[in-house]
């Protein structure tokens, strides 16, 4: 056994003795190390570091399902995987900088005989959209154990390496619009690569458990370099409640990457149909017309002149309960500016009908 390995095994035993009284909390002391340098995605260049700082290394537990889950877009563990501790390339090897090596001792309540763990290495000092790789999994078999994760490279290059950003979607927009009684989520993509589609998740707190809203995958564009627009309506919301939403894109290989969260507070459902006076009034040439819909159904908002002739239809579609704001640009159905004068705005929703007078002043 070489001097370096003897040195770290002595440290391991000393730490085990020092923590013997903690066996109720930490049942295993585990050393993770590499004797073979971890490489970047090109499998040629070693990850870099020194005794003070280097590329990030994470020790993770695979969770009850026993399977490695890919990280989210912020480098956080997903599914039932758990982060047990971090170190960096170069730690424990002060005389071998920039050779992809590390050695670190970990203690955690999830570390015990039978725990299945793995190492994830990042080509950066932070876990965010950098090239990374997963080792093989290792099952801890004693209360004082160690494993050479670097040897995984010798098993037909068993580390699964990823180069650069591993997100299959270049997101352009992700928004949540509040319509009383529901939340409308919209997103756009600049490009998509091997993207099968999307799932949406919701929670009532940023750090609470996320619930998937989509029963099935919302189809993506698979491979595209043009803008694509998507939307989803969340009807299962309560009034005056803050919600957090995440968008997940799913690659052809099954990797699910999260975007978000975005948040909003839902509105109170209107208790009546209303049509408010337009603002400004008089106007030239644009004015805002606000109305509320008590319950879902067909809604029509139209502009008439003082002779009762139809000038423009602004809304003619089913709408959910909520508050709406529509602009009239002072033009008729032929896209011509109307002359100065008095106009009527009529709103119809089911059996409800009302109107307001508006004045165009040039």
HELIX and SHEET records of a PDB file:
HELIX    1   1 UNK A    3  UNK A   18  1                                  16    
HELIX    2   2 UNK A   20  UNK A   22  5                                   3    
HELIX    3   3 UNK A  149  UNK A  154  5                                   6    
SHEET    1   A 3 UNK A 103  UNK A 107  0                                        
SHEET    2   A 3 UNK A  29  UNK A  33 -1                                        
SHEET    3   A 3 UNK A 144  UNK A 148  1                                        
SHEET    1   B 5 UNK A  82  UNK A  88  0                                        
SHEET    2   B 5 UNK A  56  UNK A  61 -1                                        
SHEET    3   B 5 UNK A 116  UNK A 122 -1                                        
SHEET    4   B 5 UNK A 132  UNK A 134 -1                                        
SHEET    5   B 5 UNK A 160  UNK A 162 -1                                        
SHEET    1   C 4 UNK A  82  UNK A  88  0                                        
SHEET    2   C 4 UNK A  56  UNK A  61 -1                                        
SHEET    3   C 4 UNK A 116  UNK A 122 -1                                        
SHEET    4   C 4 UNK A 138  UNK A 139 -1                                        
SHEET    1   D 3 UNK A 169  UNK A 179  0                                        
SHEET    2   D 3 UNK A 182  UNK A 203 -1                                        
SHEET    3   D 3 UNK A 211  UNK A 212 -1                                        
SHEET    1   E 3 UNK A 169  UNK A 179  0                                        
SHEET    2   E 3 UNK A 182  UNK A 203 -1                                        
SHEET    3   E 3 UNK A 218  UNK A 224 -1                                        
SHEET    1   F 3 UNK A 169  UNK A 179  0                                        
SHEET    2   F 3 UNK A 182  UNK A 203 -1                                        
SHEET    3   F 3 UNK A 228  UNK A 234 -1                                        
SHEET    1   G 4 UNK A 169  UNK A 179  0                                        
SHEET    2   G 4 UNK A 182  UNK A 203 -1                                        
SHEET    3   G 4 UNK A 242  UNK A 251 -1                                        
SHEET    4   G 4 UNK A 256  UNK A 265 -1                                        
SHEET    1   H 3 UNK A 274  UNK A 275  0                                        
SHEET    2   H 3 UNK A 287  UNK A 293 -1                                        
SHEET    3   H 3 UNK A 322  UNK A 328 -1                                        
SHEET    1   I 4 UNK A 310  UNK A 319  0                                        
SHEET    2   I 4 UNK A 297  UNK A 305 -1                                        
SHEET    3   I 4 UNK A 341  UNK A 349 -1                                        
SHEET    4   I 4 UNK A 352  UNK A 360 -1                                        
END                                                                             
